[in-house]
Amino acid sequence: WADGIYMVMPVMTKLYKATGDARYLAKLNEYFTYADRLMFDQDAGLYYRDAKYVYPKHKASNGGKDFWARGDGWVFAGLAKVLADLPKDHAAYALVLDRYRRMARALKPAQQAAGYWTRSILDPNHAPGPESSGTAFFTYGYLWGINHGILDREEYTPVVARSWAFLSRTALAASGKFGYVQPIGERAIPGQRVDQESTAPFGVGAFLLAAAEMSRFVGG
């Protein structure tokens, strides 16, 4: 499932760096190529949360493909973390880099005017309104790529300017509470209420990741 790409792959690259044992990277390559074949949509350039949501078995409210924002957020952020530590001459590097750049291109036109991404990325009406955890992961992923010269600064700076404005001025309340975080789940749920009082540690963590990269961005 999409969450596992974030949870497992960056750990494998860090264990490789700590131990020098190439078996960690071999397992990463095996895991990622399997997950990629199962969950990546070649046309959309995005990942389904897991096999249950592959189109046309599962559809969004508009009859189209349903890509869950936080799930793709886990993937986009996870790919950035892997690229940070994966040797460029490793067999997995080209595929990871390709998927990371394709996701960046695919996510850009789906961003809403207010800076956030809706919970079903390509169907804003499926579960309408702001959501901050997916938006924070996307912001982190974009900023990491810009900061490391992998994504074009001129093309993607307007994207992160809009998303950071939403995260820092709307999702982050004056009290310090970080809201608009969809509760624990695995999909965009029509009718589910998400507002300023909706918060969770994984959403706060995603915001802090984005904030750290934003600090490097403005400092660079």
matplotlib code that plots the C-alpha trace (Angstrom):
import matplotlib.pyplot as plt

x = [0.0, 1.1, 1.9, 4.5, 6.6, 7.2, 7.5, 9.9, 12.0, 13.8, 14.6, 16.3, 18.5, 19.5, 20.3, 22.5, 24.3, 24.8, 26.0, 27.2, 25.1, 23.8, 21.1, 19.0, 19.0, 18.3, 15.2, 14.2, 14.4, 12.4, 9.7, 9.4, 9.2, 6.4, 4.5, 5.0, 3.6, 0.6, -0.3, 1.2, -1.1, 0.9, -1.6, -2.3, 1.3, -0.1, -0.3, -3.5, -3.5, -3.5, -4.9, -8.5, -8.6, -7.3, -9.6, -12.1, -12.6, -13.0, -14.1, -14.4, -17.8, -17.3, -16.7, -13.0, -9.9, -9.6, -6.2, -6.1, -4.1, -2.4, -1.6, 0.1, 1.7, 3.3, 4.7, 5.9, 7.6, 9.0, 10.5, 12.3, 13.7, 14.9, 16.6, 18.5, 20.3, 20.1, 23.4, 22.8, 24.4, 22.0, 19.5, 16.6, 17.6, 16.3, 12.8, 12.5, 13.6, 11.3, 8.3, 9.2, 9.4, 6.2, 4.3, 5.5, 4.1, 0.8, 0.2, 0.7, -2.5, -4.6, -3.7, -6.7, -6.6, -6.5, -3.2, -4.4, -5.1, -8.5, -8.6, -9.5, -6.9, -8.6, -12.2, -12.5, -16.2, -15.7, -14.7, -14.5, -12.7, -9.2, -7.0, -3.6, -1.8, -1.6, -0.9, 2.0, 3.6, 3.3, 4.8, 7.7, 8.3, 8.3, 10.6, 13.0, 13.3, 13.8, 16.4, 18.4, 18.2, 16.0, 12.9, 12.9, 12.8, 11.0, 8.3, 7.5, 8.0, 4.5, 3.1, 4.9, 4.1, 0.4, 0.5, 2.7, 0.3, -2.5, -0.5, 0.9, -2.1, -5.1, -4.2, -2.0, -4.2, -3.0, -3.2, -0.6, -3.0, -2.4, -5.9, -7.7, -6.0, -8.1, -8.4, -6.8, -8.1, -7.1, -9.3, -11.2, -14.6, -17.6, -19.3, -16.5, -16.0, -12.5, -12.0, -9.7, -10.3, -9.2, -5.6, -3.3, 0.4, 1.1, -0.3, 1.8, 4.8, 4.2, 3.9, 7.2, 8.9, 7.6, 8.6, 12.2, 12.5, 10.9, 13.5, 16.2, 14.5, 14.3, 17.7, 19.3]
y = [0.0, 3.6, 4.3, 1.5, 3.3, 6.1, 3.8, 1.2, 2.5, 5.5, 3.1, 0.7, 3.5, 4.7, 1.2, 0.8, 4.0, 2.8, -0.7, -0.8, -3.9, -3.8, -6.3, -3.4, -1.8, -5.0, -5.5, -1.9, -2.4, -5.6, -4.0, -0.8, -2.4, -4.7, -1.8, 0.3, -2.4, -2.8, 0.8, 3.3, 4.6, 5.4, 7.8, 9.8, 9.8, 9.0, 6.0, 4.3, 3.7, -0.1, -2.7, -2.2, 1.3, 0.6, 1.9, 0.8, -1.6, 1.5, 4.9, 8.4, 10.2, 11.6, 8.1, 8.7, 7.6, 8.1, 9.0, 9.7, 12.8, 11.6, 8.3, 10.0, 12.4, 9.4, 8.3, 11.7, 12.4, 8.9, 9.1, 12.4, 10.7, 7.7, 9.9, 11.7, 8.5, 6.2, 5.9, 7.4, 4.4, 1.9, 0.0, 1.5, 5.1, 5.8, 4.5, 6.3, 9.6, 9.1, 8.5, 11.4, 13.8, 12.4, 12.9, 16.5, 17.1, 15.4, 17.1, 20.6, 21.0, 19.4, 22.0, 24.1, 27.9, 28.2, 26.2, 22.8, 19.5, 17.9, 14.4, 12.8, 14.5, 14.4, 14.8, 17.9, 17.2, 13.7, 15.0, 18.8, 21.3, 21.8, 19.0, 19.6, 16.3, 15.5, 19.1, 19.2, 16.1, 17.5, 20.8, 19.0, 16.9, 19.8, 21.9, 19.1, 18.7, 22.4, 22.7, 19.8, 20.9, 18.0, 20.0, 23.3, 26.3, 28.6, 26.1, 24.8, 27.8, 29.2, 25.8, 25.8, 29.5, 28.7, 25.5, 27.1, 30.0, 27.6, 25.6, 28.5, 30.9, 28.7, 25.2, 26.6, 28.5, 31.4, 28.9, 26.7, 23.9, 22.5, 21.6, 20.4, 16.9, 14.1, 11.4, 8.0, 6.1, 5.0, 6.9, 10.1, 9.7, 11.7, 13.6, 13.3, 16.6, 18.0, 21.4, 23.6, 21.3, 18.2, 17.4, 14.4, 13.8, 12.6, 15.8, 17.9, 15.9, 16.4, 20.2, 20.2, 18.4, 21.1, 23.8, 22.5, 22.5, 25.9, 27.3, 25.9, 27.3, 30.9, 30.6, 29.4]
z = [0.0, -0.6, 3.0, 3.0, 0.4, 2.9, 5.9, 4.5, 1.7, 3.4, 6.3, 3.8, 2.3, 5.7, 6.9, 3.8, 4.6, 8.2, 7.4, 3.7, 3.2, -0.4, 0.5, 1.8, -1.6, -3.4, -1.2, -1.8, -5.5, -5.3, -3.1, -5.1, -8.6, -7.3, -5.7, -8.8, -11.1, -8.8, -7.9, -10.4, -13.1, -16.2, -17.6, -14.5, -13.1, -9.6, -7.3, -6.1, -2.4, -2.9, -5.3, -4.0, -5.6, -9.1, -11.8, -13.0, -10.1, -7.9, -9.1, -7.7, -7.5, -11.0, -12.5, -12.9, -11.1, -7.4, -6.0, -2.3, -1.5, 1.7, 0.1, -2.8, -0.2, 1.5, -1.8, -3.0, 0.3, 0.5, -3.0, -2.0, 1.1, -1.0, -3.6, -0.8, 0.1, -2.8, -4.9, -8.3, -10.0, -8.3, -10.5, -8.6, -8.9, -12.5, -11.7, -8.4, -10.0, -13.0, -10.7, -8.5, -11.4, -13.0, -9.8, -9.6, -13.0, -12.3, -9.0, -10.2, -12.3, -9.5, -6.9, -6.0, -6.2, -2.4, -2.4, -1.1, -2.8, -2.2, -0.7, -4.0, -6.1, -9.5, -8.3, -6.0, -5.5, -4.2, -0.8, -1.2, 0.9, 2.3, 3.6, 5.1, 5.5, 1.8, 1.0, 3.6, 2.2, -1.4, -0.2, 1.4, -1.7, -4.0, -1.8, -1.3, -5.1, -5.7, -2.9, -4.4, -8.0, -9.1, -9.8, -11.8, -9.3, -11.7, -12.6, -9.1, -6.9, -7.5, -6.5, -3.1, -2.6, -2.8, -0.7, 2.0, 2.2, 2.9, 5.4, 7.3, 7.2, 7.2, 8.5, 11.2, 13.7, 15.9, 18.8, 17.2, 16.4, 12.9, 11.5, 8.4, 8.8, 7.5, 10.3, 10.1, 7.0, 3.6, 1.2, 0.5, 2.3, 0.9, 3.6, 6.2, 8.0, 8.1, 9.6, 11.8, 14.8, 12.8, 13.7, 14.1, 14.8, 11.2, 9.9, 12.3, 11.3, 7.6, 8.2, 10.1, 7.2, 4.8, 7.2, 7.5, 3.7, 3.4, 5.8, 3.6, 0.5, 1.8, 3.4, 0.2]

ax = plt.figure().add_subplot(projection="3d")
ax.plot(x, y, z, "-o")
ax.set_aspect("equal")
plt.show()
